[in-house]
Amino acid sequence: MIYFFLIILGAVFGSFFNVCIYRIPRRESIVFPGSHCFQCNKKIKPADNIPILSYVLLKGKCRNCSIKIPIQYLLVELLTPVLFILLYISTGFSINLVFFKYIIFISAGLIIFFIDYNQQIIPDVISLPLIIIGIAVSFLPAIDITWKSALCGAVFSFVVFLVTAYVFKLFTGKESLGGGDIKLMTAIGSFIGIAGTIFTIFFSSVIALIILILIGHDRRKEFPFGPFLILGAFLYILAGRFLTEMYLSLFRI
Ligand SMILES: [Zn+2]
């Protein structure tokens, strides 16, 4: 029953995230007007606006103008319930304060992931409130990290990224980490604390480096780092305990 609820909740949230991903970077309202086709502007009927199902039934096309709706819409609607279920499992099968805390983080993270991937920007309207929320909730009782850890995570992230960006610019004259990345990492630090911060920075850098080498990235183009940071943070939140135990077991003789 709970899984059924999480699937429905995730799909509905995912559908809303798609609206945010499209509209926030364009500075449009995320509430008004209601859902409409981005090509022909025709309003989408409620029956054609059911998450996942409508995409499949309409074969990923607008009913009015038949323009192809990017597969990303379906992906987000499927990914959100999967992440919500994994979160539920990682919180020890309970809907508690920690669960709600990370529902906020995963929601914001998903939206940032796709906006940065599509347009190489990380909107302040999402990352700045996240920093405040992350630090504020760390003062609540029965939360997963202490406020000291949250504060250290945020400050450490901010300083490390700022210094890295500055040094890189000094030696190469090029932008590496943008202001968006610095604010995003500060938000991540405030949510997952100092241990999670170190894990995320290490993991995202390694994965980003591997991808850069594999695809032979064109140096003139911008390379979004945000998605890797989100990926690292998600992995830490959803499997952190498991990964830490696995790592420590390597030294257990
Ligand atoms: Zn249309």
Residues whose N, C-alpha, C, O or C-beta is under 5 A from the ligand:
A	BS01	ZN	C37 Q39 C40 N41 C62 N64 C65 S66
